[in-house]
């Protein structure tokens, strides 16, 4: 993208009907590190890849708790996410104080969507440069929503945002049925880490330092796991990968044995055909 006469503010449409400021905000999401969310019947899991700006710096937080039944994962500008998370916390607090009930996940997401949409129709303001995955469990069950700076909101069974997130979405699409039928929260987390690992560059690996995990469900309050607490699932991830590699090696060995047997049978058949041809020649003589 490049600067032109139609990107000075968020209320000017281009001749093709585009709002460039909104598109720039969407590009900011793609520059952030990846975050993945997935839903089973009873639980919602968020996993995120953390970055540090410098070797001596700490890792940026990617998961934020909103209430006991709700939390978010972010990709993009962290300060914008902090503003939206504080707004969500106020909404959750008001729901408890006024209505004596937890804030519905859908209502929470659409409240920040309305807030974000106002920035796309007011001169002098800019869209929020952050995308959010909102995970929650309420009276209607487990939910996962994706929020975009344009104000659009969609509910998903599995979603991924951030850099190279398409690889994670591909993994979620291939394993959707298995994920939906998963009963164990631990298995759901391992699926999330598998999807997150697919987004990594070649020179980066998942470690307990750069990985965050959170879960909320019917029997679980929203809880964030960082640092050493994540290692237990990374170990399971390695064991699953090793088991898959062993299965692949066994399949390769079996295919090699079958191919060798086929070659031997072909050679025996060719030898039999040549003997038959020699017998025919002797008979003709």
C-alpha positions as CSV (number, residue, x, y, z in Angstrom):
1,X,0.0,0.0,0.0
2,X,1.1,3.6,-0.6
3,X,0.0,7.0,0.5
4,X,-2.7,8.7,-1.7
5,X,-5.4,11.4,-1.5
6,X,-7.9,9.0,0.1
7,X,-6.0,7.8,3.2
8,X,-5.7,11.0,5.2
9,X,-8.6,10.0,7.4
10,X,-10.9,7.1,8.1
11,X,-14.1,8.8,6.7
12,X,-13.0,9.3,3.1
13,X,-13.8,6.6,0.6
14,X,-11.7,5.9,-2.5
15,X,-13.3,5.8,-5.9
16,X,-13.4,2.0,-5.6
17,X,-15.3,2.2,-2.2
18,X,-12.3,1.4,0.0
19,X,-11.4,2.9,3.4
20,X,-7.6,2.8,3.4
21,X,-7.2,3.6,7.1
22,X,-9.3,0.5,8.0
23,X,-7.1,-1.6,5.6
24,X,-4.0,-0.2,7.3
25,X,-5.4,-1.3,10.6
26,X,-6.0,-4.8,9.3
27,X,-2.4,-4.9,8.1
28,X,-1.2,-4.1,11.6
29,X,-2.8,-7.3,12.8
30,X,-0.8,-9.3,10.2
31,X,2.4,-7.8,11.6
32,X,1.7,-9.1,15.1
33,X,2.7,-12.6,16.4
34,X,0.1,-15.3,15.9
35,X,-2.7,-16.3,18.3
36,X,-4.9,-19.3,18.0
37,X,-8.3,-20.1,19.5
38,X,-10.4,-23.3,19.4
39,X,-13.6,-24.5,21.0
40,X,-14.8,-27.9,22.1
41,X,-18.2,-28.6,23.6
42,X,-17.2,-27.6,27.1
43,X,-14.0,-25.5,26.9
44,X,-12.3,-22.7,24.9
45,X,-8.6,-22.5,24.6
46,X,-6.4,-19.6,23.5
47,X,-2.7,-20.0,22.7
48,X,-0.4,-17.2,21.6
49,X,3.2,-16.7,20.5
50,X,5.0,-14.0,22.5
51,X,7.7,-11.7,21.1
52,X,10.5,-9.7,22.8
53,X,11.7,-6.6,21.1
54,X,15.3,-7.2,22.2
55,X,17.3,-10.1,23.6
56,X,17.5,-8.3,26.9
57,X,13.8,-7.4,27.0
58,X,10.9,-9.2,28.4
59,X,8.2,-10.9,26.3
60,X,5.1,-9.0,25.5
61,X,1.8,-10.3,27.0
62,X,-0.6,-11.7,24.5
63,X,-3.4,-12.9,26.7
64,X,-5.6,-10.7,28.9
65,X,-8.2,-11.7,31.5
66,X,-11.5,-9.8,31.3
67,X,-13.5,-11.7,33.9
68,X,-13.7,-15.1,35.5
69,X,-15.5,-16.4,32.4
70,X,-13.9,-14.4,29.6
71,X,-10.5,-13.5,28.2
72,X,-8.9,-12.2,25.0
73,X,-5.8,-12.9,22.8
74,X,-4.4,-10.1,20.7
75,X,-2.4,-9.5,17.5
76,X,-1.4,-6.0,16.5
77,X,-0.9,-2.9,18.6
78,X,-0.8,-3.9,22.3
79,X,-1.8,-0.4,23.6
80,X,-5.0,-0.5,21.6
81,X,-5.8,-3.9,23.0
82,X,-5.2,-2.6,26.5
83,X,-7.8,0.2,25.9
84,X,-10.4,-2.3,24.6
85,X,-9.7,-4.8,27.4
86,X,-10.3,-2.1,30.0
87,X,-13.5,-1.2,28.3
88,X,-14.6,-4.9,28.4
89,X,-13.8,-5.1,32.1
90,X,-16.0,-2.1,32.8
91,X,-18.8,-3.7,30.9
92,X,-18.4,-7.0,32.8
93,X,-18.4,-5.1,36.1
94,X,-21.5,-3.1,35.2
95,X,-23.3,-6.3,34.3
96,X,-22.5,-7.8,37.7
97,X,-23.4,-4.7,39.6
98,X,-26.6,-3.8,37.8
99,X,-28.0,-7.2,36.6
100,X,-26.2,-9.5,39.1
101,X,-25.1,-11.8,36.2
102,X,-22.0,-12.3,34.2
103,X,-21.7,-10.5,30.9
104,X,-22.7,-12.6,27.9
105,X,-19.8,-13.2,25.6
106,X,-21.7,-12.1,22.5
107,X,-22.8,-8.8,24.2
108,X,-19.2,-8.1,25.2
109,X,-17.9,-8.6,21.7
110,X,-20.5,-6.5,20.0
111,X,-20.0,-3.7,22.5
112,X,-16.3,-3.3,21.5
113,X,-17.4,-3.8,17.8
114,X,-19.7,-0.7,18.2
115,X,-16.9,1.2,19.9
116,X,-14.5,0.4,17.1
117,X,-17.0,1.1,14.3
118,X,-17.4,4.7,15.6
119,X,-13.8,5.3,14.9
120,X,-14.4,4.5,11.2
121,X,-17.1,7.2,10.8
122,X,-15.6,10.1,12.8
123,X,-13.1,12.6,11.4
124,X,-9.9,12.9,13.4
125,X,-10.0,9.4,14.9
126,X,-8.3,6.2,13.6
127,X,-9.3,2.6,13.7
128,X,-7.9,0.4,16.4
129,X,-4.8,-1.4,15.1
130,X,-5.5,-4.7,16.8
131,X,-7.4,-7.9,16.3
132,X,-8.8,-9.9,19.1
133,X,-9.9,-13.5,19.8
134,X,-12.5,-13.4,22.5
135,X,-13.0,-16.6,24.5
136,X,-15.8,-17.0,26.9
137,X,-18.2,-19.5,28.6
138,X,-21.7,-18.3,29.6
139,X,-25.2,-19.7,30.1
140,X,-25.4,-20.5,26.3
141,X,-22.1,-22.5,26.3
142,X,-18.6,-22.1,25.0
143,X,-17.9,-19.3,22.5
144,X,-15.0,-17.9,20.4
145,X,-15.3,-14.7,18.5
146,X,-12.9,-12.8,16.2
147,X,-13.0,-9.0,16.4
148,X,-11.6,-6.8,13.6
149,X,-10.8,-3.0,13.6
150,X,-13.6,-2.5,11.1
151,X,-16.1,-3.4,13.7
152,X,-17.0,-6.8,12.2
153,X,-17.4,-9.8,14.5
154,X,-17.7,-13.5,13.6
155,X,-18.0,-16.5,15.8
156,X,-15.8,-19.5,15.1
157,X,-15.1,-23.1,16.1
158,X,-11.4,-22.4,15.5
159,X,-9.7,-19.2,14.5
160,X,-6.2,-17.7,14.1
161,X,-4.9,-14.2,13.7
162,X,-1.5,-12.6,13.3
163,X,1.6,-13.3,11.1
164,X,1.4,-16.6,9.1
165,X,-1.9,-17.4,10.7
166,X,-3.1,-19.1,7.5
167,X,-1.0,-22.2,8.3
168,X,-2.8,-22.4,11.7
169,X,-6.2,-22.1,10.1
170,X,-5.3,-24.9,7.7
171,X,-4.5,-27.2,10.6
172,X,-7.7,-26.3,12.4
173,X,-9.8,-27.0,9.2
174,X,-8.2,-30.4,8.8
175,X,-8.8,-31.4,12.4
176,X,-12.1,-29.7,13.1
177,X,-14.1,-32.8,13.8
178,X,-11.5,-34.2,16.2
179,X,-11.3,-30.8,18.0
180,X,-15.1,-30.5,18.4
181,X,-15.3,-34.0,19.9
182,X,-12.4,-33.5,22.3
183,X,-13.4,-34.0,25.9
184,X,-10.1,-33.4,27.5
185,X,-8.9,-29.8,28.0
186,X,-5.3,-31.0,27.7
187,X,-5.9,-32.5,24.3
188,X,-7.5,-29.2,23.2
189,X,-4.4,-27.3,24.3
190,X,-2.2,-29.7,22.4
191,X,-4.2,-29.1,19.2
192,X,-3.8,-25.4,19.7
193,X,-0.1,-25.7,20.2
194,X,0.2,-27.8,17.1
195,X,-1.7,-25.1,15.1
196,X,0.5,-22.4,16.6
197,X,3.7,-24.3,15.8
198,X,2.7,-24.3,12.1
199,X,3.0,-20.5,12.1
200,X,6.6,-20.4,13.3
201,X,9.5,-19.3,11.1
202,X,12.1,-22.1,10.4
203,X,14.6,-20.7,13.0
204,X,12.1,-20.4,15.9
205,X,10.7,-23.1,18.2
206,X,8.0,-23.1,20.8
207,X,9.4,-22.8,24.3
208,X,7.9,-22.0,27.7
209,X,9.3,-18.5,27.4
210,X,7.6,-17.5,24.1
211,X,4.3,-19.4,24.6
212,X,1.1,-18.4,26.5
213,X,-1.9,-20.7,27.1
214,X,-5.3,-19.9,28.6
215,X,-8.4,-21.9,29.1
216,X,-12.0,-21.3,30.2
217,X,-14.9,-23.7,30.4
218,X,-17.9,-25.1,32.1
219,X,-15.9,-26.2,35.1
220,X,-12.9,-23.9,34.7
221,X,-12.5,-20.2,35.4
222,X,-10.5,-18.2,32.9
223,X,-6.8,-19.0,33.7
224,X,-3.6,-17.9,32.0
225,X,-0.5,-20.1,32.0
226,X,2.9,-18.6,31.3
227,X,6.6,-19.6,31.6
228,X,7.2,-22.9,33.4
229,X,3.5,-23.7,33.6
230,X,3.4,-24.2,29.8
231,X,6.1,-26.8,29.8
232,X,3.8,-29.7,30.6
233,X,1.9,-29.2,27.4
234,X,5.0,-28.6,25.3
235,X,6.3,-32.0,26.5
236,X,3.1,-33.6,25.4
237,X,3.4,-31.9,22.1
238,X,6.9,-33.4,21.6
239,X,5.7,-36.8,22.6
240,X,2.8,-36.6,20.1
241,X,5.2,-35.5,17.4
242,X,7.6,-38.3,18.1
243,X,4.8,-40.8,18.0
244,X,3.7,-39.5,14.6
245,X,7.2,-39.7,13.3
246,X,7.5,-43.3,14.4
247,X,4.2,-44.1,12.7
248,X,5.4,-42.4,9.5
249,X,8.7,-44.4,9.7
250,X,6.8,-47.6,10.2
251,X,4.6,-46.8,7.2
252,X,7.7,-46.1,5.1
253,X,9.3,-49.3,6.2
254,X,6.1,-51.3,5.4
255,X,5.9,-49.6,2.0
256,X,9.5,-50.4,1.3
257,X,9.0,-54.1,2.2
258,X,5.9,-54.3,0.0
259,X,7.8,-52.7,-2.8
260,X,10.7,-55.1,-2.4
261,X,8.3,-58.1,-2.4
262,X,6.6,-56.8,-5.6
263,X,10.0,-56.4,-7.3
264,X,11.0,-60.0,-6.3
265,X,7.7,-61.3,-7.7
266,X,8.2,-59.4,-10.9
267,X,11.7,-60.8,-11.2
268,X,10.5,-64.4,-10.6
269,X,7.7,-63.9,-13.2
270,X,10.2,-62.5,-15.7
271,X,12.5,-65.5,-15.1
272,X,9.6,-67.9,-15.6
273,X,8.6,-66.2,-18.9
274,X,12.2,-66.5,-20.2
275,X,12.3,-70.2,-19.4
276,X,9.0,-70.8,-21.2
277,X,10.4,-69.0,-24.2
278,X,13.5,-71.2,-24.3
279,X,11.4,-74.4,-24.0
280,X,9.3,-73.2,-27.0
281,X,12.5,-72.6,-29.1
282,X,13.8,-76.1,-28.3
283,X,10.4,-77.6,-29.3
284,X,10.4,-75.7,-32.6
285,X,13.9,-77.1,-33.4
